[in-house]
Amino acid sequence: KPRPESPPDHKPWWQALSEHRVTAQRCTNCQRLRLYPRPMCDVCYSLEYDWADLKGEGFVHSWSMSHHAFNPGFKKDLPYLTVTVDLTEGLRLHAPLLGVEDKEVSIGMPVVVDFEDVDDSYTRLFFKRAE
């Protein structure tokens, strides 16, 4: 499977995933959280930020079942389910949903983040049903 390519300013995101944590940038001027990482706050336009740990909990906002692989590396995973999740901190995150059949998914279903250490240099994030 292809690996995500990301710019250097995304390094803290990937480092946190390797430690089984979910983080988001936080503007140090207005405290606004943001996902995806970017250099400027879209609220106050500050260039100053740090990183904040997130709970990794939320509710399904939307989902999609993929029946066609966008890359040959994902063909053996077909069909696979991805969800857009409203995190408790007010952000949205899109990732695979594992361990749930498509007929079981519903808007508002509680989910939590989990992690898969693919190897020493890559940890992947996915969602699973909250218990």
C-alpha positions in Angstrom: 0.0 0.0 0.0 1.2 3.5 -0.7 2.1 5.6 2.4 0.9 9.1 3.0 3.3 11.8 2.0 3.2 14.8 4.2 5.1 18.1 4.6 7.5 18.6 7.5 5.1 20.7 9.5 2.8 17.6 9.8 5.6 15.6 11.6 4.0 16.1 15.1 0.8 14.5 13.9 2.7 11.4 12.7 4.8 11.3 15.8 1.7 11.4 18.0 0.2 8.5 16.0 3.3 6.5 16.6 2.7 7.0 20.3 -1.0 6.1 20.0 -2.2 9.6 20.5 -4.4 11.9 18.4 -3.4 15.5 18.2 -4.4 18.7 16.5 -2.8 22.1 16.0 -4.0 24.7 18.5 -3.7 28.4 17.8 -1.8 29.9 20.8 -3.5 33.3 20.2 -7.2 32.3 20.1 -7.0 28.6 21.2 -8.8 27.4 18.1 -8.1 23.7 17.3 -7.5 22.8 13.6 -7.2 19.6 11.6 -5.5 19.3 9.0 -2.3 21.0 10.1 -1.6 24.3 8.4 0.6 27.3 9.1 -2.1 30.0 9.8 -5.2 30.1 12.0 -8.3 30.6 9.9 -10.0 32.6 12.7 -7.4 35.1 13.9 -4.7 34.6 11.3 -2.0 34.0 13.8 1.0 32.0 12.7 1.7 30.8 16.3 0.5 27.3 17.3 1.2 24.3 19.5 -0.2 20.8 19.5 -3.0 19.6 21.8 -4.0 16.0 22.6 -7.5 15.0 21.6 -9.7 12.4 23.3 -10.1 10.3 20.1 -13.9 10.0 20.7 -16.8 11.1 18.6 -19.9 10.3 16.6 -20.3 9.2 13.0 -21.3 12.1 10.8 -21.2 10.2 7.5 -19.9 7.0 6.0 -19.0 5.5 2.7 -18.5 1.9 1.5 -15.8 1.6 -1.2 -16.1 -1.2 -3.7 -13.4 -0.1 -6.0 -9.8 0.4 -5.0 -8.3 3.8 -5.8 -4.9 2.1 -5.7 -4.0 -1.6 -6.4 -2.5 -1.8 -2.9 -6.0 -1.6 -1.4 -7.7 -4.2 -3.6 -7.4 -7.0 -1.1 -9.3 -4.8 1.5 -12.4 -4.4 -0.6 -15.0 -3.6 0.3 -13.9 -1.2 3.0 -15.8 1.3 5.1 -14.7 4.9 5.9 -16.4 7.3 8.2 -16.3 11.1 8.8 -16.5 11.5 12.6 -17.5 14.6 14.6 -14.9 14.5 17.4 -15.9 15.7 20.8 -13.5 18.7 20.5 -15.6 20.0 17.5 -13.3 18.8 14.7 -14.0 16.3 12.0 -11.7 13.4 11.1 -12.1 10.9 8.2 -10.6 7.4 8.6 -11.5 3.7 8.1 -14.0 2.1 10.4 -13.0 -1.5 11.3 -15.0 -4.3 12.9 -18.4 -3.0 11.9 -20.6 -4.1 9.0 -22.0 -1.4 6.8 -25.6 -2.3 7.8 -24.6 -1.6 11.4 -23.4 2.0 10.9 -25.7 4.9 11.6 -25.3 8.6 11.9 -24.6 9.5 15.5 -23.0 6.1 16.3 -20.3 6.5 19.0 -16.8 5.6 17.9 -13.3 5.8 19.2 -9.9 6.0 17.6 -7.6 3.0 17.6 -4.2 2.5 16.0 -2.3 -0.1 13.9 1.5 -0.1 14.0 2.1 -1.1 10.4 5.9 -1.0 11.0 8.5 1.0 13.0 8.0 4.1 10.8 4.2 4.1 10.1 1.2 4.0 12.5 -2.3 4.1 10.9 -5.3 5.5 12.7 -8.8 4.0 12.3 -12.1 4.1 14.1 -13.9 1.3 15.9 -17.3 1.2 17.7 -17.2 2.7 21.2 -17.9 0.2 23.9 
